[in-house]
């Protein structure tokens, strides 16, 4: 099965969100911090992960207006 660029962009975005969620859960469990602080850390990590990826593009790559 051949994946189009639209599908690849959507999968990449999904995996980035899963990674940010994993970091949040790991912080909550391993560091034994309060859940609200772990959620706050996750809210900071998710946009940071997207900003660090130079080819992340935007949701226009796979959204309704994607080609």
N, C-alpha and C positions, 0 to 999 in steps of 0.2 A: 504494500500500500504506500503510495507516494503522498507525502504531506506537502501541502502548499505553504507558501510563506505566511499566509494568513493563519493557518493552523499552527505553524511553528511559533509565531508571535504570541498566540493565545496560550500555548502550552508553556512557553517561557515565562509569561506573566503569572500563570497559575503556580509554577514551581517557585517563583520568587516569593509569592504570598505564602506558600507552604513552608518555605525556609524561615520567613519572618515569624510565622506561627510556631514553628519548632523552637526557635530561639526563645520566644516568650514562655513556652511550656517548660523548656529546660531551665530557664531562670527561676520559674516558680517552684520547680521540684528540687533542683540541685542546690540552689542558693537559699532555699527555704525563706523566700521573701514573701511579703504580703501580695495577694493576687492583684490588687489594684496597681501596685508598683510594677508588677510583671507586665500587665496590660499597657501601662504607660511606656515601659521600655520597648514593648513590641510596636507600639504606635510610632516610636522614634526610629526603630530599626527598619520597618517596612519602606518608608520613603527614602531612607538612607541607602538601602539595597538597590532601589530603583535608580537613585542618583549616581551611584558608583558604577553602574553598568553603562558604558558609553554608547552602546548600540541598542539601548532599551527602546528607543522610539517612544511612541505614545499609543494609546488605545485606538488611534486612527488606523494602526496597522492591521487590526483584526475586528474592528467594530462594524457598525451598520454601514458606515461610509467607506469601508475598506474596498480596495479594488481586487 
